[in-house]
Amino acid sequence: MATPPAETDNLIAEVRALRAEIETFNNHRFVRVQNKPWRLFFNRFLMGLAMGFGTVFGATVLVSVVIYSLQGIDWLPIIGDWASEIATQMKGEMGQNAQP
């Protein structure tokens, strides 16, 4: 059973379009970077540094906000005593670490 010429022409046009898209994709900057191992390693290294810095910075800010907010709830019966004890210990440790 032979394929009609119209379908063959459509298939040829589709294959040409696919080849053009693949060529465009292969010329894209992201693909060119991924194909070079040292550049990929360097980009991943920088990404790891940024993620580590962001994690540490975010945790520092979060802990500071939590400690600051714990200092203000000392009027609650159980949680207030616990919070003021934590704040006192944190201030004591910060004072000990500051002195050589």
N, C-alpha and C positions, 0 to 999 in steps of 0.2 A: 504494500500500500504506500503510495507516494504522498509526500507532504505537498499541499498546495503552495504555489509560489508566493502567495500573500503571507502565509505563515512563516515561510522561510525568510522572507524579507524582514518580517517583524522580529524574528529570532536574531537575525544578523544585526539589526538596529539595537536590540536589547544588549547583545554581547558587546557591541561598540560602546554603548552608554556605560556598561559595567566597567569596561577597561578604562574609560575616561575617569570614572569615579575612583577606581583603585589607584590610578596615577595621581589624581588630586590628593587622595588620602596619603599615599606614600611620600608626597612632597610637603605634607603638613609638618610644621615645626615640631609638634609633640612626637611624631613618629621618628623624625630625624634625631631628636634628643634620646629617645628610648633605644635607638640602634647603636649608640656609642656608649660602651660600658663605663668608661671613666667619667663621662659627663653625667650619666645616670647615677653613678655612685656619689658624685659630688652633690647632685641635687637632693638625693635621699639623705645624705649626711646633713646638709643645711636644713632640710625639713625636720630631721630628728632633733637638731639643736633648737630650732624654733619651738617644736612641740615640748621639749623638756623645759625650756625657759618659760613658756606659757603656763605649763603645769605648776611649776614652782611659784611663779608670780601669782597665779590665781589662788593657789593654796594659801599663800601668805596673806593675801587680801581677805580671803574667806575666814581664816583663823583670827585675824585682827578684828574683823567685824563681829565675830562670835564672842570674842573675849570682851570687846567693848560693850556689846549688848548684855553680856552676863553681869557686868558691873552695875547695871541699872536695875536689876531685878532682885536686889537684896531684901526687899520688903516682903517677898513671898516666904511662907513658913519653912518648907523643906528645901525647895529649889534655891531660895535666896541664900540660905546658909551654905549650901553646896557651891553655889556660884561665887559667893564672896571668898570662900576657902580656895577655890581654883584661882581666882584673881589675885589673891594674896600670894599664893605659891608662884604664880607666873611672874609677879612683880619681884618676888624674892630671887627667883632664878635669873631674871634679867639683870638684877643688881649684882648678883654674884658673877655673872658672865662678863659684866662691864669692867669689873675690877681685875687688874692683872695679878 
